[in-house]
């Protein structure tokens, strides 16, 4: 069996889970060999990938506003499953994954995959360095290994494939939106990070931006959209990137206050 791990992972959290699961399955099923494909950089999302019936693919995306990031939908629709088996993974920042997992499962099915397992894991929230700090942690990785072992057991059974049931609603709920003090929804989609004087134009944020939006000549300039993935802020060695929008900061504070209790991964096999 050919094993592949595919992921969109601006801050590396989704990558960690997908590669842990892929490597564990590969150790059991293919002598440890697996192919890792990172479709985070914008330039690699210009064409799909083609799989075959004897392939198994672990596909992972982060959750943004309770759904699969809409900037990935066009790319995901170029991947051809051709009967390959798929494991769908979403990673969220300890609030909720809402309908992201069922959405990713459905996308995989529509692209010709047989979805045999799915899981929702937790990673440090893209808005915060406090919420789910350090996750996925050692316990999360142990869960990922156990999950991979369960998948291997299912593969060994060679039973007839059935519809994999996962948590979520159809039709999908609207994208999650924060609210102001009066309880009215606020739209922070156009909020963008600022750059302070400590920026030394090292270019790390330019390379980290999955949308290719940060100007290479002047990192304080944004030439495209910002999906609030947090990569430029979390990866900047000078702490030069930040947000100052009031609604964004209020939402960040509310998330950190309301969702401190540790959520655990949810697995479906």
C-alpha positions in Angstrom: 0.0 0.0 0.0 1.3 3.5 -0.9 0.9 5.9 1.9 0.7 9.7 1.5 0.2 12.6 3.9 -1.2 15.8 2.5 -1.7 19.0 4.6 -2.3 22.7 4.7 -0.4 23.8 7.8 0.7 27.5 8.1 1.9 27.1 11.7 2.9 23.4 11.5 0.2 22.0 13.8 -1.8 20.1 11.2 1.5 18.9 9.7 2.5 17.3 13.0 -0.7 15.3 13.3 -0.9 14.2 9.6 2.7 13.1 9.5 2.4 11.2 12.8 -0.6 9.3 11.5 1.0 8.7 8.1 4.3 7.5 9.5 2.6 5.1 12.0 0.5 3.6 9.2 3.5 3.4 6.9 5.5 1.5 9.6 2.8 -1.1 9.6 1.8 -1.2 5.9 4.7 -0.1 3.7 8.0 -0.7 5.5 8.0 2.9 6.9 7.9 4.6 3.5 5.4 7.4 2.9 5.1 10.5 0.8 4.6 13.9 2.5 3.0 16.7 0.5 2.7 20.2 2.0 0.2 22.3 0.0 0.5 25.3 2.3 2.6 27.4 -0.1 0.4 29.2 -2.7 2.7 28.2 -5.6 2.1 24.5 -5.1 -1.7 24.8 -5.2 -1.8 25.3 -9.0 -2.6 21.7 -9.9 -4.1 18.5 -8.4 -2.7 15.1 -7.5 -3.9 11.8 -8.8 -4.1 8.7 -6.7 -5.0 5.0 -7.3 -7.1 2.4 -5.7 -4.1 0.9 -3.8 -3.2 4.2 -2.2 -4.1 5.5 1.3 -4.0 9.3 1.8 -4.1 11.2 5.1 -5.6 14.6 4.2 -5.4 17.4 6.8 -6.6 21.0 7.0 -7.0 23.5 9.8 -10.5 24.7 10.8 -11.2 28.4 10.0 -14.5 29.8 11.3 -15.8 26.2 11.9 -15.3 25.1 8.3 -12.6 23.9 5.8 -10.8 27.1 4.8 -12.7 28.3 1.7 -9.4 29.4 0.0 -8.6 25.6 -0.3 -11.9 24.5 -1.9 -10.8 25.0 -5.5 -7.5 23.2 -4.9 -9.1 20.3 -3.1 -11.5 19.8 -6.0 -8.5 19.1 -8.3 -7.4 16.0 -6.4 -8.4 12.7 -7.9 -9.1 9.8 -5.6 -9.9 7.1 -8.1 -11.0 4.8 -5.3 -8.0 5.4 -3.0 -8.7 5.2 0.8 -8.6 8.5 2.7 -8.3 9.5 6.3 -9.6 13.1 6.9 -8.1 15.2 9.6 -9.1 18.7 10.8 -7.2 20.7 13.4 -8.9 23.4 15.5 -7.9 25.8 18.2 -9.9 24.3 21.1 -13.1 26.2 20.4 -15.0 23.8 18.1 -14.6 22.2 14.7 -18.3 22.7 13.9 -18.9 21.3 10.4 -15.3 21.2 9.2 -14.8 17.4 9.5 -18.0 16.4 7.8 -17.2 19.0 5.1 -13.8 17.6 4.5 -15.2 14.0 4.5 -17.7 15.0 1.8 -15.1 16.8 -0.3 -12.9 13.6 -0.2 -15.9 11.5 -1.2 -16.8 13.8 -4.1 -13.2 13.5 -5.3 -13.4 9.8 -5.5 -11.9 8.7 -2.2 -13.2 6.0 0.1 -13.1 7.7 3.5 -12.3 5.0 6.1 -11.5 7.2 9.1 -11.6 10.8 10.3 -10.4 12.8 13.3 -10.6 16.3 14.8 -7.4 17.2 16.7 -6.4 20.4 18.7 -3.6 22.8 18.0 -2.5 26.1 19.4 -5.1 28.7 18.2 -4.0 30.8 15.3 -5.2 34.0 17.1 -3.4 33.2 20.3 -0.2 32.1 22.0 -2.2 31.1 25.1 -5.2 29.1 23.8 -4.2 25.4 23.4 -0.6 26.5 23.9 1.9 23.9 22.8 -0.6 21.6 21.2 -0.6 19.1 19.7 1.4 17.9 22.7 2.7 14.5 23.7 -0.7 13.2 24.7 -2.2 14.3 21.4 0.6 12.5 19.5 0.0 9.3 21.5 -3.7 9.6 20.5 -2.6 10.1 16.9 -0.6 6.9 17.1 -3.4 4.9 18.6 -5.7 6.3 16.0 -3.3 5.1 13.3 -3.2 1.7 14.9 -7.0 1.5 14.8 -6.9 2.4 11.1 -4.4 -0.4 10.4 -6.7 -2.8 12.2 -9.6 -1.7 10.0 -7.5 -2.2 6.9 -6.6 -5.7 8.0 -10.3 -6.6 8.3 -10.8 -5.9 4.6 -14.5 -5.5 5.3 -17.1 -3.9 3.0 -16.8 -0.1 3.1 -19.7 1.7 4.6 -20.5 5.4 5.0 -18.2 6.8 7.7 -20.3 8.8 10.2 -18.7 11.9 11.7 -19.9 14.7 13.8 -21.4 17.7 12.0 -24.5 19.1 10.3 -25.8 19.0 6.7 -26.5 21.5 5.3 -23.4 23.1 6.8 -24.0 25.9 9.3 -22.8 29.4 8.3 -19.2 30.3 9.0 -18.6 31.2 12.6 -18.5 34.9 13.3 -17.5 36.8 16.5 -19.9 39.2 18.1 -19.6 42.7 19.6 -20.5 43.7 23.1 -24.2 44.0 22.1 -24.2 40.5 20.6 -24.2 41.7 17.0 -22.0 39.7 14.5 -18.8 41.5 13.5 -16.9 40.8 10.3 -13.1 40.6 10.8 -12.3 39.1 7.4 -10.7 42.3 6.2 -8.6 42.9 9.3 -4.9 42.6 8.5 -1.7 42.4 10.7 0.4 45.5 11.3 4.2 45.7 11.4 6.2 47.5 14.0 9.7 49.1 13.9 11.4 46.0 15.1 11.0 44.4 11.6 14.4 43.8 10.0 13.0 42.5 6.7 14.3 39.0 7.2 11.6 37.6 4.9 10.4 34.8 7.2 6.9 36.2 7.2 7.0 36.5 3.4 7.8 32.8 3.0 5.3 31.8 5.8 2.2 33.5 4.3 0.2 30.7 2.6 -1.6 33.3 0.4 1.6 34.9 -0.8 0.2 38.2 0.3 3.2 39.8 2.2 5.3 42.0 0.0 8.9 40.7 -0.3 10.4 44.3 -0.6 8.4 45.7 2.2 6.8 43.2 4.7 4.6 45.9 6.1 2.6 45.9 2.8 0.0 43.3 2.1 -0.7 42.6 -1.5 -3.5 40.1 -1.1 -5.9 38.6 1.4 -5.2 37.6 5.0 -6.8 34.4 6.3 -5.8 35.0 10.0 -3.7 31.8 10.0 -1.2 33.4 12.5 1.9 32.2 10.6 3.5 35.6 10.2 3.0 36.5 13.9 4.0 33.1 15.4 7.1 32.7 13.1 8.5 36.3 13.3 11.7 36.2 15.4 11.4 39.9 16.1 7.8 39.9 17.2 7.2 42.6 14.6 3.8 41.4 13.4 0.6 42.2 15.4 -3.1 43.0 15.2 -4.6 46.2 16.6 -8.2 46.0 15.4 -10.6 46.3 18.4 -13.0 43.6 17.3 -10.2 41.2 16.5 -8.6 41.7 19.9 -11.9 41.5 21.8 -12.6 38.2 20.0 -9.1 36.9 20.9 -9.6 37.8 24.5 -13.0 36.0 24.6 -11.6 32.9 23.0 -8.8 32.8 25.6 -11.3 33.3 28.5 -14.1 31.0 27.4 -12.2 28.0 26.0 -9.5 27.3 28.6 -10.8 23.8 29.4 -8.8 21.2 27.5 -10.7 19.6 24.6 -9.6 16.1 23.5 -9.3 14.7 19.9 -12.4 13.1 18.5 -11.9 10.0 16.3 -14.1 8.2 13.9 -13.1 4.8 12.5 
